[in-house]
């Protein structure tokens, strides 16, 4: 059972002393939410996915009192530790500390430190899991490259802002170790089979015929930040900072509690009607490039960045087979009815695997494999079946100028440049599974931990 004890008389927020900040606005009894579904402003596409270079902090210099402010089991968190993590959050997200947002930055930094202490403790149980200096160097070099710097320049800027390279390197080391631990421990549980990947690809293909939205998301967990009003206030501050130029991707990485945080908030394509009504309203109203106001849902608050939209006309490739009876346009109604009756009685017996063989073995039937085609290039009579019928099903008789047809949908996938490969879908599903298992892992460690706030 989790035990968290807050020592009377010393609130954590009182540890901050700033020249321009330091007080978190008092929480109100009910969250004051902005108009639902309306845009808060636009985000410059050039900065939305940019990796910011660390820059000098020019506002709201702050200090934390010395001494222990929290313990996690037998590990301590000091005021120095918290200030270091706050500085890292500020620099990595490009957020400027202000009177309004300093409390949210502090809370996020503290939560991150608690998780990190638990991760470090868990990593210590695995003696063979050792992260080398070379691995840490490689990750720092990649971060620096994304910011247009080399590793030495990157660390130098951090140090100029008061962040010790040793502190930053230890954070990176624990992060690498945690990813390796989660990946190794849960690899078998996150593995997906061919049937699961193919089902996801079919679902993606079927969704291509519906309106969809390519979104970035930031989710602020109300329980993690101290309540719904704090979540709304924090979301407002992040939105303002992003409108002023803080990169969405960087902010999402540092502040979002959604699984997509590891991808900079990239939630991919979301199909119309598959999300909560409040989110759907925002999706419908936001234009490409716009950032939403805070969207309150059960348990927390979302910020949505509309990256792109599509109207449901995405290219879909479908594999078809058919059995037909030739019936000319001049045929009598009785002839058409007779052919339709024969095909209707045959239809329950047919599958993608046997229909060609059946057609060649019975007089008066013609069978053919139509191969793979773009739905939009098919004859109009076939398009509805090809676009909507479930894969593996055989249609009722379809009339064309040539005759009557039973059409089997034997495969469907997204086509064009937006279509992911089998390997990409498989990797995405595995990463989703590992992310979920990792979050459960740290949640369970928190539940069993003794966490005391001094």
Protein Blocks (a to p, Z undefined) as FASTA:
>chain_A
ZZddddehiafklmpccfkbobacdddfbdcdddehiafbdcdfklmmpccdddddfbhi
acddedjfbdehjaccdfklmmmmmmmmmmmnopacdfklmmmmmmmmmmmmmmmmmmmm
mmmmmmklccdfklmmmmmmmmmmmnopafklmmmmmmmnopafklmmmmmmmmmmmmmm
mmmmmmmmmpccfklmmmmmmmmmmmmmpccdddddddddfklnopaklmmmmmmmmmmm
mmnopafklmmmmmpcbfklmnnopabjadehiacfklmmmmmmpcghiacdddddehia
cddddfbdcehiaccddddddddddddfkbcfklmmmmmmmmmmmmmmpcfklmmmmmmm
pghiacddebjadfklpcfklmmmmmmmcghiacdddddfkbccddddfbdcdedjklcc
fklmmmmmmmmmmmmmmmmmmmmmmmmpccddZZ
